């Protein structure tokens, strides 16, 4: 039987996984994020990824 190895990803890889809807975990606080109309938002800490073909990738984080 093969042992499960931990997966270490870079922040860039985590953000791309979020935008592909392959991840549901906030990279800031670890809570679940909401995917809505190409945007990713964390209701717990306020972290946000704003996506769109013309807008590109914009990061937002609001301290609470």
Secondary structure as a PSIPRED ss2 file (coil, helix, strand):
# PSIPRED VFORMAT (PSIPRED V4.0)

   1 X C   1.000  0.000  0.000
   2 X C   1.000  0.000  0.000
   3 X C   1.000  0.000  0.000
   4 X C   1.000  0.000  0.000
   5 X C   1.000  0.000  0.000
   6 X C   1.000  0.000  0.000
   7 X C   1.000  0.000  0.000
   8 X C   1.000  0.000  0.000
   9 X C   1.000  0.000  0.000
  10 X C   1.000  0.000  0.000
  11 X H   0.000  1.000  0.000
  12 X H   0.000  1.000  0.000
  13 X H   0.000  1.000  0.000
  14 X H   0.000  1.000  0.000
  15 X H   0.000  1.000  0.000
  16 X H   0.000  1.000  0.000
  17 X H   0.000  1.000  0.000
  18 X H   0.000  1.000  0.000
  19 X H   0.000  1.000  0.000
  20 X C   1.000  0.000  0.000
  21 X C   1.000  0.000  0.000
  22 X C   1.000  0.000  0.000
  23 X C   1.000  0.000  0.000
  24 X C   1.000  0.000  0.000
  25 X E   0.000  0.000  1.000
  26 X C   1.000  0.000  0.000
  27 X C   1.000  0.000  0.000
  28 X C   1.000  0.000  0.000
  29 X C   1.000  0.000  0.000
  30 X C   1.000  0.000  0.000
  31 X C   1.000  0.000  0.000
  32 X E   0.000  0.000  1.000
  33 X C   1.000  0.000  0.000
  34 X E   0.000  0.000  1.000
  35 X E   0.000  0.000  1.000
  36 X E   0.000  0.000  1.000
  37 X C   1.000  0.000  0.000
  38 X C   1.000  0.000  0.000
  39 X E   0.000  0.000  1.000
  40 X E   0.000  0.000  1.000
  41 X E   0.000  0.000  1.000
  42 X C   1.000  0.000  0.000
  43 X C   1.000  0.000  0.000
  44 X C   1.000  0.000  0.000
  45 X C   1.000  0.000  0.000
  46 X C   1.000  0.000  0.000
  47 X C   1.000  0.000  0.000
  48 X E   0.000  0.000  1.000
  49 X E   0.000  0.000  1.000
  50 X E   0.000  0.000  1.000
  51 X C   1.000  0.000  0.000
  52 X C   1.000  0.000  0.000
  53 X C   1.000  0.000  0.000
  54 X C   1.000  0.000  0.000
  55 X C   1.000  0.000  0.000
  56 X C   1.000  0.000  0.000
  57 X C   1.000  0.000  0.000
  58 X E   0.000  0.000  1.000
  59 X E   0.000  0.000  1.000
  60 X E   0.000  0.000  1.000
  61 X C   1.000  0.000  0.000
  62 X C   1.000  0.000  0.000
  63 X C   1.000  0.000  0.000
  64 X C   1.000  0.000  0.000
